[in-house]
């Protein structure tokens, strides 16, 4: 099982991957709720890629939250996002999961504990403390 960390910026993603690399633990980098609508798929994709380039040994997956908009989720998949999250019911989620699977991607369904780095003064220390416990 992967630890889920909600990231809002490149600094957050970099901190999360640095801690994951340090503890050799897999993490899921999850965008803020509905981030696909205001951040966009390419910005999120590039942000995660930049953080991953700084920490190439960090085991991770990245998930863009698309709110309840299947169109944003489809667009995210077209822009190379490997994981999307959608919150508008099982029927649409299952259909989207089938499409995602055909593209080598997935629809995220959270399980386990999550930490949100929003407002954290020291995201790296926060991630280190959370992953070490």
N, C-alpha and C positions, 0 to 999 in steps of 0.2 A: 504494500500500500504506500502511496505517495503522500507526502505532506503538502497541503495546499496553501499557497501564499498569494494573497491578493496584492497585485502590484499596480501602481498608478503612474510610474515613470521609469525612465532608464536607470536612475539611481536605485530604485526599489528592485528592479529586475536584477541588476548587477549585484546588489547586496544579497539577494536571495540565492543567486547562483554561487556566489563566493562562499556562503555558509554551507550550501549543499555540497560543494566541492570539498570543503574542509572536513565535513563529517561523513563524506561518501554516502549521502542519502539521496534518493530520488525525490524531486519536488515537482509539483504542478504549479506553474505560474498562471494565475487566473486574473484576467482583467477585472476592473471595477464593473459593477452591474450596469448593463446597457452601454458599455464603452464602444461597441461597434458603431453606434449612432453618432458619437461626438469625436471619437479618436480616429476611427477608421481602421480597416483591416491592414492596409499597407504600413501605416505608422506603427501599429502594434507588432506586425511581423518584423519590421526593421528594428524596432526597439529590442525585441527578444533576440534577434540575430546579433545585434551589437553586444548585448550582455553575454550571450553564449560565446562570442569570439574572445571575450576577456577571460572566460572560465570554461575552456573547452572540455575539461574533464567532469563537469557537473552534469549529472544525469537529471534530465528534466523533460517535461512536456509543457506546452503552452496552450492556453484556452482563452478564446475571445468570447466574452459574454455579449450576446446579440439581443438581449431582452426578449421580447415576445414577437420579434420580426423575422420570419423565415427568409424574407428577401435579403436582409442583412447577413444572415447565416450563409445563404447560398453565395452571396458576393464574397464573403470571407473565404469560403472554400475555393472559389475561383482565383483569389489572390494568394493562394498558397498557405492559408492558415490550416494547421493540422488538427486543431481541436476547437470546437465551437460549443457554446452553451446556449440553450434556448428555453424559455420558461412559459410556454403556452400550451401545455397539454401533451399527453402521451401519444396521441395519434400523429400529430405533426412532428413531434420529436422522433418517433419511430420511422416515419417517412424520410426525415432528414438524415437519420442515422444510416439508412440504407444508401442514400445518395453519397454521404460522406464516406462510407465504407468502400464504395466503388472508386473513390478518389484516393484511397489510402489514408483517410482521415477518420475522425471519430466525433461523436457527440458526447460531451462530458456530462456525467451525472455524479455529483459530489458524494463523497463518503468520507467520514472521518473528520478530524479537526481542521479548522482553517484559521489563519491569522491574516488580518488586514493591516498593511503597512501605512495606511493613510494616517497622517498626523504623527507618525513616530519620529522622534528627534534623531535617533540613530538606528536606521533600518538594519544595518549590518549587525550591530549588537543585539537588536531585537530578534533577528533571524537565528543568530548563534545561540542565544538563550533558549529560544523556542525549540530548535532542532536538537539541542543537547539534552533536553528534558524527556 
